[in-house]
C-alpha cells in the first residue's frame, strides 16, 4: 500500500483556500440574516395579528324605528350593509363586520 502524504500547500493554493473560506463565511452570514428576517416577519405578523379568522360569536341587538322593515342585507369589504324601508323612506345602515358597531347611515327621501 502506498500512503500519500499531504504536502504543504503552495502560496497560490493557500490564497485560494483563504478566498474560499471568506466566501463561505459571507454566504453563511447572509443565510443566517435571511432566516432571521423571515422569522422576525412571521413573529411580527403573529404578534400584531388582528385575531384568527374564526372569531367568537357576538350577539348584538339593533333597534329599528317603529314601522321599519329590512329590505336587504349585504357584505361589502369589511362592512355589513342593511337596507331599511321606514314608512316609505329608504335608509341604508352600515356596520363594521368584525365588531358590529354602527359605521354610518344614509337616508333617501323624495323631493317635494
Biopython code that builds the backbone (N, CA, C, O; Angstrom):
import numpy as np
from Bio.PDB.StructureBuilder import StructureBuilder

atoms = [
    (1, "UNK", "N", (0.805, -1.170, 0.000)),
    (1, "UNK", "CA", (0.000, 0.000, 0.000)),
    (1, "UNK", "C", (0.859, 1.247, 0.000)),
    (1, "UNK", "O", (1.855, 1.377, 0.711)),
    (2, "UNK", "N", (0.417, 2.126, -0.821)),
    (2, "UNK", "CA", (1.113, 3.401, -0.880)),
    (2, "UNK", "C", (0.305, 4.437, -0.130)),
    (2, "UNK", "O", (-0.858, 4.663, -0.464)),
    (3, "UNK", "N", (0.863, 5.050, 0.835)),
    (3, "UNK", "CA", (0.199, 6.100, 1.588)),
    (3, "UNK", "C", (0.651, 7.435, 1.030)),
    (3, "UNK", "O", (1.845, 7.708, 0.900)),
    (4, "UNK", "N", (-0.329, 8.256, 0.705)),
    (4, "UNK", "CA", (0.031, 9.578, 0.196)),
    (4, "UNK", "C", (0.084, 10.539, 1.376)),
    (4, "UNK", "O", (-0.788, 10.525, 2.244)),
    (5, "UNK", "N", (1.058, 11.322, 1.392)),
    (5, "UNK", "CA", (1.256, 12.287, 2.458)),
    (5, "UNK", "C", (0.896, 13.666, 1.902)),
    (5, "UNK", "O", (1.372, 14.065, 0.839)),
    (6, "UNK", "N", (0.055, 14.380, 2.635)),
    (6, "UNK", "CA", (-0.333, 15.719, 2.202)),
    (6, "UNK", "C", (0.842, 16.650, 2.404)),
    (6, "UNK", "O", (1.442, 16.709, 3.477)),
    (7, "UNK", "N", (1.147, 17.360, 1.368)),
    (7, "UNK", "CA", (2.255, 18.311, 1.456)),
    (7, "UNK", "C", (1.673, 19.686, 1.779)),
    (7, "UNK", "O", (0.469, 19.908, 1.658)),
    (8, "UNK", "N", (2.516, 20.569, 2.176)),
    (8, "UNK", "CA", (2.096, 21.936, 2.463)),
    (8, "UNK", "C", (1.618, 22.576, 1.167)),
    (8, "UNK", "O", (2.238, 22.401, 0.118)),
    (9, "UNK", "N", (0.505, 23.326, 1.239)),
    (9, "UNK", "CA", (0.019, 23.963, 0.004)),
    (9, "UNK", "C", (0.954, 25.084, -0.442)),
    (9, "UNK", "O", (1.636, 25.726, 0.357)),
    (10, "UNK", "N", (0.949, 25.280, -1.727)),
    (10, "UNK", "CA", (1.766, 26.364, -2.277)),
    (10, "UNK", "C", (1.100, 27.695, -1.912)),
    (10, "UNK", "O", (-0.064, 27.693, -1.511)),
    (11, "UNK", "N", (1.782, 28.806, -2.035)),
    (11, "UNK", "CA", (1.184, 30.109, -1.711)),
    (11, "UNK", "C", (-0.078, 30.396, -2.531)),
    (11, "UNK", "O", (-1.017, 31.004, -2.018)),
    (12, "UNK", "N", (-0.112, 29.962, -3.810)),
    (12, "UNK", "CA", (-1.301, 30.175, -4.619)),
    (12, "UNK", "C", (-2.480, 29.360, -4.075)),
    (12, "UNK", "O", (-3.608, 29.847, -4.015)),
    (13, "UNK", "N", (-2.202, 28.118, -3.682)),
    (13, "UNK", "CA", (-3.259, 27.270, -3.119)),
    (13, "UNK", "C", (-3.744, 27.830, -1.784)),
    (13, "UNK", "O", (-4.946, 27.825, -1.516)),
    (14, "UNK", "N", (-2.840, 28.306, -0.953)),
    (14, "UNK", "CA", (-3.215, 28.880, 0.335)),
    (14, "UNK", "C", (-4.088, 30.115, 0.128)),
    (14, "UNK", "O", (-5.052, 30.308, 0.869)),
    (15, "UNK", "N", (-3.780, 30.947, -0.849)),
    (15, "UNK", "CA", (-4.588, 32.131, -1.142)),
    (15, "UNK", "C", (-5.974, 31.716, -1.630)),
    (15, "UNK", "O", (-6.978, 32.326, -1.263)),
    (16, "UNK", "N", (-6.020, 30.668, -2.466)),
    (16, "UNK", "CA", (-7.305, 30.168, -2.957)),
    (16, "UNK", "C", (-8.148, 29.611, -1.803)),
    (16, "UNK", "O", (-9.350, 29.870, -1.741)),
    (17, "UNK", "N", (-7.543, 28.864, -0.906)),
    (17, "UNK", "CA", (-8.269, 28.330, 0.255)),
    (17, "UNK", "C", (-8.814, 29.467, 1.133)),
    (17, "UNK", "O", (-9.954, 29.410, 1.594)),
    (18, "UNK", "N", (-7.998, 30.486, 1.356)),
    (18, "UNK", "CA", (-8.438, 31.621, 2.179)),
    (18, "UNK", "C", (-9.610, 32.341, 1.519)),
    (18, "UNK", "O", (-10.546, 32.756, 2.203)),
    (19, "UNK", "N", (-9.566, 32.493, 0.196)),
    (19, "UNK", "CA", (-10.654, 33.160, -0.516)),
    (19, "UNK", "C", (-11.939, 32.336, -0.450)),
    (19, "UNK", "O", (-13.026, 32.886, -0.275)),
    (20, "UNK", "N", (-11.811, 31.020, -0.591)),
    (20, "UNK", "CA", (-12.982, 30.138, -0.498)),
    (20, "UNK", "C", (-13.569, 30.191, 0.913)),
    (20, "UNK", "O", (-14.789, 30.249, 1.068)),
    (21, "UNK", "N", (-12.726, 30.173, 1.936)),
    (21, "UNK", "CA", (-13.227, 30.274, 3.313)),
    (21, "UNK", "C", (-13.961, 31.597, 3.531)),
    (21, "UNK", "O", (-15.031, 31.621, 4.138)),
    (22, "UNK", "N", (-13.387, 32.699, 3.034)),
    (22, "UNK", "CA", (-14.010, 34.002, 3.180)),
    (22, "UNK", "C", (-15.390, 34.024, 2.480)),
    (22, "UNK", "O", (-16.349, 34.560, 3.035)),
    (23, "UNK", "N", (-15.492, 33.457, 1.291)),
    (23, "UNK", "CA", (-16.773, 33.415, 0.574)),
    (23, "UNK", "C", (-17.788, 32.546, 1.318)),
    (23, "UNK", "O", (-18.975, 32.869, 1.341)),
    (24, "UNK", "N", (-17.335, 31.452, 1.923)),
    (24, "UNK", "CA", (-18.244, 30.599, 2.686)),
    (24, "UNK", "C", (-18.742, 31.306, 3.943)),
    (24, "UNK", "O", (-19.905, 31.152, 4.316)),
    (25, "UNK", "N", (-17.884, 32.071, 4.595)),
    (25, "UNK", "CA", (-18.312, 32.835, 5.771)),
    (25, "UNK", "C", (-19.348, 33.877, 5.360)),
    (25, "UNK", "O", (-20.351, 34.054, 6.050)),
    (26, "UNK", "N", (-19.118, 34.564, 4.251)),
    (26, "UNK", "CA", (-20.078, 35.558, 3.766)),
    (26, "UNK", "C", (-21.410, 34.886, 3.420)),
    (26, "UNK", "O", (-22.469, 35.410, 3.767)),
    (27, "UNK", "N", (-21.373, 33.748, 2.749)),
    (27, "UNK", "CA", (-22.605, 33.034, 2.394)),
    (27, "UNK", "C", (-23.343, 32.561, 3.648)),
    (27, "UNK", "O", (-24.571, 32.626, 3.704)),
    (28, "UNK", "N", (-22.613, 32.095, 4.638)),
    (28, "UNK", "CA", (-23.231, 31.649, 5.890)),
    (28, "UNK", "C", (-23.889, 32.796, 6.645)),
    (28, "UNK", "O", (-24.999, 32.650, 7.159)),
    (29, "UNK", "N", (-23.209, 33.934, 6.712)),
    (29, "UNK", "CA", (-23.779, 35.102, 7.398)),
    (29, "UNK", "C", (-25.015, 35.595, 6.652)),
    (29, "UNK", "O", (-26.020, 35.938, 7.276)),
    (30, "UNK", "N", (-24.948, 35.633, 5.321)),
    (30, "UNK", "CA", (-26.096, 36.063, 4.524)),
    (30, "UNK", "C", (-27.286, 35.134, 4.746)),
    (30, "UNK", "O", (-28.413, 35.606, 4.896)),
    (31, "UNK", "N", (-27.057, 33.839, 4.768)),
    (31, "UNK", "CA", (-28.139, 32.877, 5.010)),
    (31, "UNK", "C", (-28.731, 33.043, 6.406)),
    (31, "UNK", "O", (-29.948, 32.979, 6.577)),
    (32, "UNK", "N", (-27.886, 33.254, 7.388)),
    (32, "UNK", "CA", (-28.370, 33.437, 8.758)),
    (32, "UNK", "C", (-29.208, 34.702, 8.871)),
    (32, "UNK", "O", (-30.245, 34.700, 9.535)),
    (33, "UNK", "N", (-28.771, 35.784, 8.229)),
    (33, "UNK", "CA", (-29.544, 37.027, 8.258)),
    (33, "UNK", "C", (-30.886, 36.839, 7.557)),
    (33, "UNK", "O", (-31.904, 37.337, 8.036)),
    (34, "UNK", "N", (-30.902, 36.124, 6.425)),
    (34, "UNK", "CA", (-32.154, 35.886, 5.695)),
    (34, "UNK", "C", (-33.135, 35.073, 6.532)),
    (34, "UNK", "O", (-34.324, 35.391, 6.570)),
    (35, "UNK", "N", (-32.662, 34.045, 7.194)),
    (35, "UNK", "CA", (-33.533, 33.230, 8.052)),
    (35, "UNK", "C", (-34.043, 34.066, 9.221)),
    (35, "UNK", "O", (-35.210, 33.951, 9.598)),
    (36, "UNK", "N", (-33.194, 34.897, 9.795)),
    (36, "UNK", "CA", (-33.620, 35.753, 10.905)),
    (36, "UNK", "C", (-34.687, 36.745, 10.459)),
    (36, "UNK", "O", (-35.649, 36.986, 11.189)),
    (37, "UNK", "N", (-34.530, 37.320, 9.275)),
    (37, "UNK", "CA", (-35.526, 38.261, 8.764)),
    (37, "UNK", "C", (-36.865, 37.570, 8.564)),
    (37, "UNK", "O", (-37.903, 38.131, 8.914)),
    (38, "UNK", "N", (-36.862, 36.365, 8.010)),
    (38, "UNK", "CA", (-38.112, 35.624, 7.809)),
    (38, "UNK", "C", (-38.765, 35.309, 9.146)),
    (38, "UNK", "O", (-39.975, 35.482, 9.292)),
    (39, "UNK", "N", (-37.999, 34.856, 10.112)),
    (39, "UNK", "CA", (-38.556, 34.535, 11.424)),
    (39, "UNK", "C", (-39.106, 35.782, 12.121)),
    (39, "UNK", "O", (-40.141, 35.717, 12.783)),
    (40, "UNK", "N", (-38.423, 36.902, 11.974)),
    (40, "UNK", "CA", (-38.914, 38.150, 12.568)),
    (40, "UNK", "C", (-40.212, 38.580, 11.900)),
    (40, "UNK", "O", (-41.140, 39.022, 12.577)),
    (41, "UNK", "N", (-40.286, 38.454, 10.574)),
    (41, "UNK", "CA", (-41.509, 38.838, 9.854)),
    (41, "UNK", "C", (-42.684, 37.958, 10.270)),
    (41, "UNK", "O", (-43.787, 38.463, 10.480)),
    (42, "UNK", "N", (-42.465, 36.662, 10.391)),
    (42, "UNK", "CA", (-43.533, 35.755, 10.812)),
    (42, "UNK", "C", (-43.947, 36.059, 12.249)),
    (42, "UNK", "O", (-45.139, 36.108, 12.550)),
    (43, "UNK", "N", (-42.995, 36.258, 13.121)),
    (43, "UNK", "CA", (-43.303, 36.599, 14.510)),
    (43, "UNK", "C", (-44.048, 37.914, 14.630)),
    (43, "UNK", "O", (-44.964, 38.036, 15.443)),
    (44, "UNK", "N", (-43.668, 38.894, 13.836)),
    (44, "UNK", "CA", (-44.340, 40.192, 13.860)),
    (44, "UNK", "C", (-45.790, 40.053, 13.415)),
    (44, "UNK", "O", (-46.691, 40.627, 14.026)),
    (45, "UNK", "N", (-46.011, 39.290, 12.351)),
    (45, "UNK", "CA", (-47.384, 39.090, 11.868)),
    (45, "UNK", "C", (-48.228, 38.334, 12.887)),
    (45, "UNK", "O", (-49.404, 38.648, 13.066)),
    (46, "UNK", "N", (-47.650, 37.350, 13.553)),
    (46, "UNK", "CA", (-48.402, 36.601, 14.559)),
    (46, "UNK", "C", (-48.710, 37.469, 15.771)),
    (46, "UNK", "O", (-49.814, 37.416, 16.314)),
    (47, "UNK", "N", (-47.734, 38.270, 16.194)),
    (47, "UNK", "CA", (-47.916, 39.110, 17.374)),
    (47, "UNK", "C", (-48.886, 40.247, 17.095)),
    (47, "UNK", "O", (-49.735, 40.564, 17.927)),
    (48, "UNK", "N", (-48.760, 40.860, 15.922)),
    (48, "UNK", "CA", (-49.562, 42.012, 15.557)),
    (48, "UNK", "C", (-50.897, 41.608, 14.940)),
    (48, "UNK", "O", (-51.749, 42.468, 14.717)),
    (49, "UNK", "N", (-51.098, 40.338, 14.663)),
    (49, "UNK", "CA", (-52.302, 39.868, 14.000)),
    (49, "UNK", "C", (-53.573, 40.342, 14.674)),
    (49, "UNK", "O", (-53.617, 40.515, 15.892)),
    (50, "UNK", "N", (-54.600, 40.550, 13.879)),
    (50, "UNK", "CA", (-55.861, 41.061, 14.385)),
    (50, "UNK", "C", (-56.797, 39.935, 14.789)),
    (50, "UNK", "O", (-58.015, 40.072, 14.679)),
    (51, "UNK", "N", (-56.268, 38.876, 15.234)),
    (51, "UNK", "CA", (-57.096, 37.756, 15.652)),
    (51, "UNK", "C", (-57.140, 36.691, 14.573)),
    (51, "UNK", "O", (-56.747, 36.922, 13.429)),
    (52, "UNK", "N", (-57.611, 35.554, 14.948)),
    (52, "UNK", "CA", (-57.710, 34.463, 13.995)),
    (52, "UNK", "C", (-58.950, 34.653, 13.135)),
    (52, "UNK", "O", (-59.862, 35.387, 13.518)),
    (53, "UNK", "N", (-58.994, 33.999, 11.976)),
    (53, "UNK", "CA", (-60.156, 34.147, 11.115)),
    (53, "UNK", "C", (-61.453, 33.678, 11.778)),
    (53, "UNK", "O", (-62.528, 34.204, 11.488)),
    (54, "UNK", "N", (-61.352, 32.706, 12.653)),
    (54, "UNK", "CA", (-62.535, 32.224, 13.359)),
    (54, "UNK", "C", (-62.625, 32.983, 14.670)),
    (54, "UNK", "O", (-61.815, 32.775, 15.573)),
    (55, "UNK", "N", (-63.605, 33.856, 14.772)),
    (55, "UNK", "CA", (-63.756, 34.641, 15.985)),
    (55, "UNK", "C", (-64.974, 34.151, 16.748)),
    (55, "UNK", "O", (-65.809, 33.421, 16.212)),
    (56, "UNK", "N", (-65.060, 34.552, 17.974)),
    (56, "UNK", "CA", (-66.201, 34.139, 18.773)),
    (56, "UNK", "C", (-67.450, 34.884, 18.320)),
    (56, "UNK", "O", (-67.367, 35.986, 17.778)),
    (57, "UNK", "N", (-68.584, 34.284, 18.543)),
    (57, "UNK", "CA", (-69.846, 34.886, 18.128)),
    (57, "UNK", "C", (-70.161, 36.097, 18.999)),
    (57, "UNK", "O", (-69.902, 36.109, 20.202)),
    (58, "UNK", "N", (-70.724, 37.103, 18.360)),
    (58, "UNK", "CA", (-71.110, 38.321, 19.059)),
    (58, "UNK", "C", (-72.609, 38.501, 18.911)),
    (58, "UNK", "O", (-73.132, 38.469, 17.797)),
    (59, "UNK", "N", (-73.302, 38.689, 20.019)),
    (59, "UNK", "CA", (-74.739, 38.925, 19.989)),
    (59, "UNK", "C", (-74.989, 40.419, 20.128)),
    (59, "UNK", "O", (-74.598, 41.037, 21.119)),
    (60, "UNK", "N", (-75.647, 40.994, 19.118)),
    (60, "UNK", "CA", (-75.955, 42.416, 19.122)),
    (60, "UNK", "C", (-77.430, 42.571, 18.779)),
    (60, "UNK", "O", (-77.932, 41.924, 17.860)),
    (61, "UNK", "N", (-78.108, 43.417, 19.509)),
    (61, "UNK", "CA", (-79.494, 43.745, 19.207)),
    (61, "UNK", "C", (-79.543, 45.196, 18.764)),
    (61, "UNK", "O", (-79.251, 46.108, 19.537)),
    (62, "UNK", "N", (-79.921, 45.396, 17.498)),
    (62, "UNK", "CA", (-80.007, 46.747, 16.950)),
    (62, "UNK", "C", (-81.481, 47.125, 16.845)),
    (62, "UNK", "O", (-82.237, 46.464, 16.134)),
    (63, "UNK", "N", (-81.892, 48.165, 17.535)),
    (63, "UNK", "CA", (-83.301, 48.567, 17.472)),
    (63, "UNK", "C", (-83.626, 49.220, 16.128)),
    (63, "UNK", "O", (-82.823, 49.974, 15.579)),
    (64, "UNK", "N", (-84.814, 48.915, 15.611)),
    (64, "UNK", "CA", (-85.297, 49.528, 14.380)),
    (64, "UNK", "C", (-86.387, 50.525, 14.726)),
    (64, "UNK", "O", (-87.113, 50.340, 15.703)),
    (65, "UNK", "N", (-86.507, 51.573, 13.936)),
    (65, "UNK", "CA", (-87.598, 52.521, 14.171)),
    (65, "UNK", "C", (-88.952, 51.828, 13.985)),
    (65, "UNK", "O", (-89.054, 50.808, 13.303)),
    (66, "UNK", "N", (-89.964, 52.388, 14.590)),
    (66, "UNK", "CA", (-91.302, 51.813, 14.513)),
    (66, "UNK", "C", (-91.763, 51.811, 13.051)),
    (66, "UNK", "O", (-91.638, 52.819, 12.357)),
    (67, "UNK", "N", (-92.290, 50.691, 12.595)),
    (67, "UNK", "CA", (-92.787, 50.548, 11.238)),
    (67, "UNK", "C", (-91.707, 50.251, 10.212)),
    (67, "UNK", "O", (-91.999, 50.227, 9.016)),
    (68, "UNK", "N", (-90.478, 50.026, 10.634)),
    (68, "UNK", "CA", (-89.389, 49.747, 9.692)),
    (68, "UNK", "C", (-89.348, 48.268, 9.364)),
    (68, "UNK", "O", (-89.698, 47.414, 10.179)),
    (69, "UNK", "N", (-88.905, 47.988, 8.131)),
    (69, "UNK", "CA", (-88.691, 46.594, 7.752)),
    (69, "UNK", "C", (-87.377, 46.499, 6.988)),
    (69, "UNK", "O", (-86.979, 47.427, 6.285)),
    (70, "UNK", "N", (-86.722, 45.371, 7.138)),
    (70, "UNK", "CA", (-85.439, 45.151, 6.466)),
    (70, "UNK", "C", (-85.730, 44.718, 5.035)),
    (70, "UNK", "O", (-86.430, 43.730, 4.813)),
    (71, "UNK", "N", (-85.194, 45.453, 4.065)),
    (71, "UNK", "CA", (-85.395, 45.153, 2.654)),
    (71, "UNK", "C", (-84.317, 44.195, 2.157)),
    (71, "UNK", "O", (-84.619, 43.218, 1.472)),
    (72, "UNK", "N", (-83.060, 44.476, 2.502)),
    (72, "UNK", "CA", (-81.972, 43.594, 2.070)),
    (72, "UNK", "C", (-80.767, 43.769, 2.984)),
    (72, "UNK", "O", (-80.653, 44.748, 3.721)),
    (73, "UNK", "N", (-79.875, 42.791, 2.912)),
    (73, "UNK", "CA", (-78.597, 42.854, 3.626)),
    (73, "UNK", "C", (-77.499, 42.433, 2.658)),
    (73, "UNK", "O", (-77.742, 41.676, 1.718)),
    (74, "UNK", "N", (-76.312, 42.921, 2.892)),
    (74, "UNK", "CA", (-75.168, 42.566, 2.040)),
    (74, "UNK", "C", (-73.886, 42.788, 2.831)),
    (74, "UNK", "O", (-73.879, 43.466, 3.858)),
    (75, "UNK", "N", (-72.809, 42.207, 2.333)),
    (75, "UNK", "CA", (-71.486, 42.413, 2.915)),
    (75, "UNK", "C", (-70.617, 43.037, 1.844)),
    (75, "UNK", "O", (-70.515, 42.512, 0.735)),
    (76, "UNK", "N", (-69.990, 44.158, 2.172)),
    (76, "UNK", "CA", (-69.104, 44.864, 1.253)),
    (76, "UNK", "C", (-67.801, 45.150, 1.973)),
    (76, "UNK", "O", (-67.768, 45.916, 2.936)),
    (77, "UNK", "N", (-66.725, 44.528, 1.502)),
    (77, "UNK", "CA", (-65.405, 44.645, 2.136)),
    (77, "UNK", "C", (-65.518, 44.226, 3.601)),
    (77, "UNK", "O", (-65.831, 43.068, 3.877)),
    (78, "UNK", "N", (-65.274, 45.125, 4.536)),
    (78, "UNK", "CA", (-65.377, 44.770, 5.957)),
    (78, "UNK", "C", (-66.583, 45.450, 6.589)),
    (78, "UNK", "O", (-66.569, 45.773, 7.777)),
    (79, "UNK", "N", (-67.624, 45.668, 5.795)),
    (79, "UNK", "CA", (-68.848, 46.307, 6.272)),
    (79, "UNK", "C", (-70.058, 45.410, 6.029)),
    (79, "UNK", "O", (-70.121, 44.676, 5.043)),
    (80, "UNK", "N", (-70.997, 45.486, 6.934)),
    (80, "UNK", "CA", (-72.295, 44.831, 6.790)),
    (80, "UNK", "C", (-73.278, 45.939, 6.423)),
    (80, "UNK", "O", (-73.387, 46.936, 7.137)),
    (81, "UNK", "N", (-73.987, 45.767, 5.318)),
    (81, "UNK", "CA", (-74.890, 46.799, 4.812)),
    (81, "UNK", "C", (-76.319, 46.298, 4.949)),
    (81, "UNK", "O", (-76.657, 45.217, 4.467)),
    (82, "UNK", "N", (-77.163, 47.099, 5.616)),
    (82, "UNK", "CA", (-78.567, 46.752, 5.823)),
    (82, "UNK", "C", (-79.419, 47.855, 5.203)),
    (82, "UNK", "O", (-79.261, 49.030, 5.533)),
    (83, "UNK", "N", (-80.320, 47.469, 4.306)),
    (83, "UNK", "CA", (-81.227, 48.429, 3.678)),
    (83, "UNK", "C", (-82.576, 48.319, 4.366)),
    (83, "UNK", "O", (-83.144, 47.232, 4.473)),
    (84, "UNK", "N", (-83.089, 49.466, 4.836)),
    (84, "UNK", "CA", (-84.354, 49.505, 5.571)),
    (84, "UNK", "C", (-85.382, 50.321, 4.799)),
    (84, "UNK", "O", (-85.042, 51.249, 4.066)),
    (85, "UNK", "N", (-86.645, 49.955, 4.982)),
    (85, "UNK", "CA", (-87.765, 50.750, 4.483)),
    (85, "UNK", "C", (-88.510, 51.242, 5.716)),
    (85, "UNK", "O", (-89.147, 50.464, 6.425)),
    (86, "UNK", "N", (-88.419, 52.550, 5.960)),
    (86, "UNK", "CA", (-89.040, 53.138, 7.148)),
    (86, "UNK", "C", (-90.191, 54.022, 6.677)),
    (86, "UNK", "O", (-89.993, 55.186, 6.329)),
    (87, "UNK", "N", (-91.367, 53.466, 6.672)),
    (87, "UNK", "CA", (-92.582, 54.192, 6.263)),
    (87, "UNK", "C", (-92.406, 54.875, 4.915)),
    (87, "UNK", "O", (-92.755, 56.046, 4.767)),
    (88, "UNK", "N", (-91.870, 54.162, 3.931)),
    (88, "UNK", "CA", (-91.701, 54.707, 2.590)),
    (88, "UNK", "C", (-90.380, 55.396, 2.352)),
    (88, "UNK", "O", (-90.087, 55.751, 1.210)),
    (89, "UNK", "N", (-89.571, 55.602, 3.365)),
    (89, "UNK", "CA", (-88.253, 56.229, 3.233)),
    (89, "UNK", "C", (-87.202, 55.126, 3.280)),
    (89, "UNK", "O", (-87.176, 54.310, 4.202)),
    (90, "UNK", "N", (-86.334, 55.116, 2.264)),
    (90, "UNK", "CA", (-85.279, 54.102, 2.210)),
    (90, "UNK", "C", (-84.058, 54.611, 2.967)),
    (90, "UNK", "O", (-83.629, 55.751, 2.787)),
    (91, "UNK", "N", (-83.510, 53.751, 3.813)),
    (91, "UNK", "CA", (-82.337, 54.099, 4.612)),
    (91, "UNK", "C", (-81.353, 52.946, 4.549)),
    (91, "UNK", "O", (-81.745, 51.784, 4.647)),
    (92, "UNK", "N", (-80.067, 53.265, 4.383)),
    (92, "UNK", "CA", (-79.010, 52.251, 4.369)),
    (92, "UNK", "C", (-78.148, 52.472, 5.604)),
    (92, "UNK", "O", (-77.627, 53.564, 5.831)),
    (93, "UNK", "N", (-78.010, 51.434, 6.382)),
    (93, "UNK", "CA", (-77.149, 51.485, 7.575)),
    (93, "UNK", "C", (-75.987, 50.525, 7.374)),
    (93, "UNK", "O", (-76.166, 49.406, 6.893)),
    (94, "UNK", "N", (-74.792, 50.978, 7.749)),
    (94, "UNK", "CA", (-73.607, 50.131, 7.635)),
    (94, "UNK", "C", (-73.039, 49.868, 9.020)),
    (94, "UNK", "O", (-73.095, 50.715, 9.911)),
    (95, "UNK", "N", (-72.493, 48.675, 9.175)),
    (95, "UNK", "CA", (-71.906, 48.232, 10.434)),
    (95, "UNK", "C", (-70.544, 47.619, 10.146)),
    (95, "UNK", "O", (-70.334, 47.034, 9.083)),
    (96, "UNK", "N", (-69.628, 47.752, 11.084)),
    (96, "UNK", "CA", (-68.343, 47.082, 10.976)),
    (96, "UNK", "C", (-68.577, 45.585, 11.108)),
    (96, "UNK", "O", (-69.205, 45.142, 12.069)),
    (97, "UNK", "N", (-68.079, 44.798, 10.155)),
    (97, "UNK", "CA", (-68.363, 43.362, 10.142)),
    (97, "UNK", "C", (-67.718, 42.617, 11.308)),
    (97, "UNK", "O", (-68.228, 41.577, 11.723)),
    (98, "UNK", "N", (-66.613, 43.125, 11.843)),
    (98, "UNK", "CA", (-65.935, 42.424, 12.933)),
    (98, "UNK", "C", (-66.546, 42.745, 14.291)),
    (98, "UNK", "O", (-66.728, 41.855, 15.122)),
    (99, "UNK", "N", (-66.860, 44.011, 14.512)),
    (99, "UNK", "CA", (-67.353, 44.409, 15.832)),
    (99, "UNK", "C", (-68.854, 44.635, 15.871)),
    (99, "UNK", "O", (-69.444, 44.714, 16.949)),
    (100, "UNK", "N", (-69.479, 44.739, 14.700)),
    (100, "UNK", "CA", (-70.917, 45.007, 14.556)),
    (100, "UNK", "C", (-71.321, 46.362, 15.125)),
    (100, "UNK", "O", (-72.483, 46.562, 15.479)),
    (101, "UNK", "N", (-70.381, 47.286, 15.216)),
    (101, "UNK", "CA", (-70.691, 48.649, 15.656)),
    (101, "UNK", "C", (-71.161, 49.454, 14.450)),
    (101, "UNK", "O", (-70.669, 49.241, 13.342)),
    (102, "UNK", "N", (-72.105, 50.375, 14.644)),
    (102, "UNK", "CA", (-72.585, 51.189, 13.521)),
    (102, "UNK", "C", (-71.456, 52.009, 12.898)),
    (102, "UNK", "O", (-70.643, 52.606, 13.603)),
    (103, "UNK", "N", (-71.423, 52.027, 11.558)),
    (103, "UNK", "CA", (-70.375, 52.764, 10.860)),
    (103, "UNK", "C", (-70.931, 53.946, 10.077)),
    (103, "UNK", "O", (-70.192, 54.880, 9.767)),
    (104, "UNK", "N", (-72.216, 53.919, 9.755)),
    (104, "UNK", "CA", (-72.776, 55.044, 9.011)),
    (104, "UNK", "C", (-74.236, 54.831, 8.690)),
    (104, "UNK", "O", (-74.781, 53.737, 8.836)),
    (105, "UNK", "N", (-74.860, 55.924, 8.242)),
    (105, "UNK", "CA", (-76.288, 55.884, 7.932)),
    (105, "UNK", "C", (-76.512, 56.775, 6.722)),
    (105, "UNK", "O", (-75.971, 57.879, 6.658)),
    (106, "UNK", "N", (-77.312, 56.303, 5.749)),
    (106, "UNK", "CA", (-77.617, 57.069, 4.555)),
    (106, "UNK", "C", (-79.117, 57.001, 4.317)),
    (106, "UNK", "O", (-79.686, 55.917, 4.193)),
    (107, "UNK", "N", (-79.763, 58.183, 4.254)),
    (107, "UNK", "CA", (-81.214, 58.231, 4.040)),
    (107, "UNK", "C", (-81.518, 58.739, 2.641)),
    (107, "UNK", "O", (-80.835, 59.627, 2.132)),
    (108, "UNK", "N", (-82.535, 58.177, 2.028)),
    (108, "UNK", "CA", (-83.026, 58.622, 0.727)),
    (108, "UNK", "C", (-84.464, 59.116, 0.923)),
    (108, "UNK", "O", (-85.322, 58.383, 1.416)),
    (109, "UNK", "N", (-84.709, 60.359, 0.532)),
    (109, "UNK", "CA", (-86.050, 60.928, 0.623)),
    (109, "UNK", "C", (-86.423, 61.503, -0.732)),
    (109, "UNK", "O", (-85.554, 61.872, -1.522)),
    (110, "UNK", "N", (-87.717, 61.576, -0.995)),
    (110, "UNK", "CA", (-88.208, 62.152, -2.246)),
    (110, "UNK", "C", (-88.255, 63.661, -2.127)),
    (110, "UNK", "O", (-88.575, 64.203, -1.070)),
    (111, "UNK", "N", (-87.932, 64.336, -3.224)),
    (111, "UNK", "CA", (-88.007, 65.799, -3.224)),
    (111, "UNK", "C", (-89.480, 66.226, -3.268)),
    (111, "UNK", "O", (-90.301, 65.546, -3.883)),
    (112, "UNK", "N", (-89.810, 67.323, -2.636)),
    (112, "UNK", "CA", (-91.214, 67.770, -2.639)),
    (112, "UNK", "C", (-91.650, 68.332, -3.987)),
    (112, "UNK", "O", (-92.799, 68.746, -4.141)),
]
sb = StructureBuilder()
sb.init_structure("model")
sb.init_model(0)
sb.init_chain("A")
sb.init_seg("    ")
for serial, (resi, resn, name, xyz) in enumerate(atoms, 1):
    if name == "N":
        sb.init_residue(resn, " ", resi, " ")
    sb.init_atom(name, np.array(xyz, "f"), 0.0, 1.0, " ", f" {name:<3s}", serial, name[0])
structure = sb.get_structure()
